[in-house]
Amino acid sequence: MKPNFKNIILSSVFLSCSHFVNAQFLAASDTSESSVRKYKNIIEANKEVVTFIEFSMVEKGLPKHLRNLALIESHFNRNVTSSAGAVGVWQFMTAHANQYGLTEDRRNDLYRSTKTAAVSLKNLYKKYNNWVTVVAAYNCGEGNIAKAMQAANSTQYHVFSKYLPAETINHVKKYLNACYATGELSSVLANYNDARTMSLLNSRTTDSQEIALSETEINAGFKLGVIAEELKIDMNDLLGWNPEIVSTLENDGESKFFLPTDLMPDFLMKKNAILSKSIRTK
């Protein structure tokens, strides 16, 4: 009897997701007493500012833990200016501020800058659907996030983060550490894992309900971009059929590989040539 690849894939979605929900991909890097005390002391010393920021976030339907972004950006100091020219509690660069109608001279205005930050963060969340990537994008810009995702062939922060500036990676670490100190880390990580689970479920079910998939195996010598190019398929489709493949290849050196049944014979015939081209491609 011919196997029903559609049912196989749909079953594997829910099996992988049940494992996936409990998986831990990120964590605080400093849970020491001194770290916790440092963050709590800064919050305690700026109670009025913190209260206003939390109110402004909640007013926009955003979580209170975003107060920790201002914490690591400026220690709530509205008069601080970074070496790069970022100003105020939210460390707005001129271009970022102007994008939301905040004038250069108002960047150290707590009220206006906080309201602007809330709008900016809400827009970023609509785009990335998890707070970890939002914090990274707030630090280095959406352009750098897009380049990192493209380089990693993944939309998952723990996979593409190695292509981000070291400052941004460190910024996210500080944010997770601050959230640990305020008792909100589990919420941030649950949000990250939930977003990954939904991404996996949506990509697998959307394609597999309409397209029968066949399975083979590839090793880390294959470049996904070369496969997409040789088979004349979109990279987003390839990753949709194989949402975990980048991290699996990186960690295990090999992975199951799914393609629509009508494309699999073409891949198998070209497999050796694709591998050779992948090895030659930098």
Secondary structure, DSSP 4 states (H G I P E B T S, - for coil): ----HHHHHHHHHHHHHHHHHT------S---HHHHHHHHHHHHHTHHHHHHHHHHHHHTT--GGGHHHHHHHHTT-TT-B-TT--BTTTTB-HHHHHHTT--GGGTT-HHHHHHHHHHHHHHHHHHHSSHHHHHHHHHH-HHHHHHHHHHHT---HHHHGGGS-HHHHHHHHHHHHHHHHTT-HHHHHHHHHHHHHHHHHHHHHHHHHHS-EEEEEEETTS-HHHHHHHHT--HHHHHHHSTTHHHHHHHHSEEEEEEETTTHHHHHHHHHHHHHHHHH--
